[in-house]
Amino acid sequence: MDILSLDGIVKIISNFGIPGLVLVLWYLSDKAHERTLRQYRENMTDQRRIYEDGLKEVRQMYEHNVLLVENYQSLAGDLKDIIVMNTQTITRVCDDVNRNQYCPMVRLKKDATGREA
């Protein structure tokens, strides 16, 4: 945009009068307004892009959290299976201890026939 000097303003007034000066000033004001609007649009476009990038990050965070929960659920299921197997094994060990099948003295007593001293 060309900035009008005092000589330019005097020429416009002498050639076109006050209405010509008003039109020129209106034109220059309109150009400045267009520049301001263009800059505003660019800024808003940048802000929207930043906002959308932030939303993408939040969406990815939630998707990763879902994967984490699914993996934890699978791990918890495996842990449950291990606990069930350990409980069964401990139950068998308790039954065997209560029946005293592993003590050689008890096995000898059970195998012995007749009167024991």
C-alpha positions in Angstrom: 0.0 0.0 0.0 1.4 3.4 -0.9 1.3 5.9 1.9 0.0 9.2 0.7 2.1 12.2 1.3 0.8 15.7 1.7 1.5 16.4 -2.0 -0.6 13.4 -3.0 -3.5 14.5 -0.8 -3.4 18.0 -2.2 -3.5 16.6 -5.8 -6.5 14.4 -5.0 -8.4 17.3 -3.4 -7.6 19.6 -6.3 -8.5 17.0 -9.0 -11.5 15.2 -7.3 -12.4 17.4 -4.4 -13.5 16.2 -1.0 -15.5 13.2 -2.3 -12.4 11.9 -4.1 -10.4 12.2 -0.9 -13.1 10.4 1.0 -13.2 7.6 -1.6 -9.4 7.2 -1.5 -9.4 7.1 2.3 -12.2 4.6 2.3 -10.3 2.5 -0.2 -7.1 2.6 2.0 -9.2 1.8 5.1 -10.8 -1.1 3.3 -7.4 -2.5 2.3 -6.2 -2.2 5.9 -9.4 -4.0 7.1 -8.8 -6.8 4.6 -5.3 -7.2 5.8 -6.5 -7.4 9.4 -9.1 -10.0 8.5 -6.6 -12.0 6.5 -4.2 -12.0 9.5 -7.1 -12.9 11.8 -8.1 -15.9 9.6 -4.5 -17.1 9.5 -4.2 -16.9 13.3 -7.5 -18.7 13.7 -6.4 -21.4 11.3 -3.2 -21.8 13.3 -5.1 -22.0 16.6 -7.5 -24.5 15.1 -4.7 -26.7 13.9 -3.0 -26.6 17.3 -6.4 -27.5 18.9 -6.9 -30.4 16.5 -3.4 -31.6 17.2 -4.1 -31.5 20.9 -7.3 -33.5 20.3 -5.4 -36.1 18.3 -3.0 -36.5 21.2 -5.8 -36.9 23.7 -7.5 -39.4 21.4 -4.3 -41.4 21.0 -3.9 -41.3 24.8 -7.3 -42.8 25.3 -6.7 -45.5 22.6 -3.4 -46.4 24.3 -5.3 -46.6 27.7 -7.8 -49.0 26.1 -4.9 -51.2 24.9 -3.4 -51.0 28.4 -6.7 -52.1 30.0 -7.1 -55.0 27.5 -3.5 -56.2 28.1 -4.1 -55.9 31.9 -7.3 -57.9 31.6 -5.5 -60.6 29.7 -2.8 -60.7 32.4 -5.4 -60.8 35.1 -7.0 -63.8 33.4 -3.7 -65.6 33.3 -3.0 -64.8 36.9 -6.4 -66.2 37.9 -5.6 -69.4 36.1 -2.3 -69.6 38.0 -4.0 -69.0 41.3 -6.5 -71.7 40.6 -3.8 -74.2 39.7 -1.8 -73.3 42.8 -4.9 -73.7 45.0 -5.6 -77.1 43.5 -2.0 -78.2 44.1 -2.0 -76.9 47.7 -5.3 -78.8 48.3 -3.7 -82.0 47.0 -0.7 -81.4 49.3 -2.9 -80.8 52.3 -4.9 -84.0 51.6 -1.7 -86.0 51.2 -0.3 -84.5 54.5 -3.5 -85.3 56.3 -3.5 -88.9 55.0 0.2 -89.2 55.9 1.2 -91.0 52.7 4.7 -89.7 52.7 5.8 -90.6 56.2 7.6 -94.0 56.2 6.6 -94.8 59.7 2.9 -94.4 59.0 3.2 -96.4 55.8 4.8 -99.2 57.7 2.1 -99.1 60.3 -0.6 -99.3 57.6 1.2 -102.2 55.8 1.8 -104.1 59.1 -0.7 -106.8 59.9 -1.4 -108.1 63.3 -0.7 -106.6 66.7 1.7 -103.7 67.0 3.6 -102.9 70.1 
